[in-house]
Amino acid sequence: MPIIKSAKKRVKTTQKATARNAKTKKSLRGSIKSFLKKPTSASHKKAQSDLDKAAKKGLVHKNKVARKKKQLSASAKKAGVKPSASTKKTVAKKPTRKAPAKKAAPKKPAVKKAPAKKK
């Protein structure tokens, strides 16, 4: 058991994080199993979403997530599940507004200096 105050705090935060990570991993495994048991577009979407969440939190490496998502998509295609519109990546273009034109300040005529006189 730690003696130093900061080490005690670290133990508490580690326990909380471990519990939170375990919950996320359990949800991930459950959604993947439910998809493999009965492939539907909704379960496919849920499994991919859980994979993305796990990658974002750093629980699963991003390359492993990419591999798993590819495997899920392949099994969905094999089972004849059509991907829903939300599983496809679509980028909606936002209408761009042009900034109002800045008014140019009126130009002042340049003042010419008189030539230096030679002595």
Buried (B, 14 or more C-beta within 10 A) or exposed (E): EEEEEEEEEEEEEEEEEEEEBEEBBEBBEEBBEBBBEEBBBBBBBBBBBBBBBBBEEEBBEEEEBEEBBEEBBEBBEEEEBEBEEEBEEEEEEEEEEEEEEEEEEEEEEEEEEEEEEEE
